[in-house]
Amino acid sequence: MVDEEKGAAASSPDGRLPAPLTPDRAFVVQVRQSSALTPEALSGRVEHIVSGRATSFTSVGELLGFMEQTLSRREEPGA
């Protein structure tokens, strides 16, 4: 949740602050102009900012799968 006036993360409804947003967990997602905005048909390209790994996707499942795989690689010892 973002406080648009201050541009900072606001606390969650239960009063706890969300986890910090760190660059090693940042992605750029580019959605194709012709893409339907549905979980089954969303298509485009995603790039992990820190590693530069990138791929195309044709569904939300593929997008999230790439993100999960990329983050799990970064969290492995020696990665």
N, C-alpha and C positions, 0 to 999 in steps of 0.2 A: 504494500500500500504506500503511495507517495503523497505527501502533502504538497499539492501543486503550488501553493503560495511560497513555500520555503524551498521546494525542490529536494527535500530530504525524505528518507524513509520514516514513516510514521509508525507508532507502535500498533501492534495487532489488537483486536478487540479485547483480548484477555490481558492486555497491558505489557506483554513481553515484546521486546524488540525483535524484528526478523534478523536472520543471519545476514552478515555483511555480503555485499555484492563484490566479488573479487574478479580480477581480469582473467585468471586461469579457468573460470567457469563462464566466460563470455563467448557468445556466438553471434554472427551476423546471419540473418535469415532473409533471403530474397525470394519473394513469391512471384511466380510467373503471372504476367498480365492476364492471360486467358484462363488462369486457374480458378476453378470453383472453390469457394471458401467453405468446403465441407471436409470432415476428417478423411473421407475416402478418396477425395479428388484433389486435395491441396498439393500443388507441385511447385518446385523451385530449386534453390541451391542454398546450402548451409555451409558456413566456414567457422572453424574454431579459431578464435583470435590469436591465442598464444602459440599453438602448434602450427597453424596454417593448414591443417587437414581440412579438406572440403569434399563435398559430394552433392549430387543431385538427389532429390527425393520426389516421390509421386503420391505420398500419403502422410498423414500426421504420424502414423506408426513408423514409417521409415525415418522421418525427421527425428522423432524421439529416440529411435533405436540408435541412430548415429550419435546423438548427443550422449546417450547413456554409455555407449561403447567408448567414445572419446574420453569422457570423464573417468570411467573406470580404469582406462589405461594410464591416465595422469596420476591416479591415486595409488597405483601399484608401486611397491618399493623399487627404487632405482629407475623409475620412469622419468 
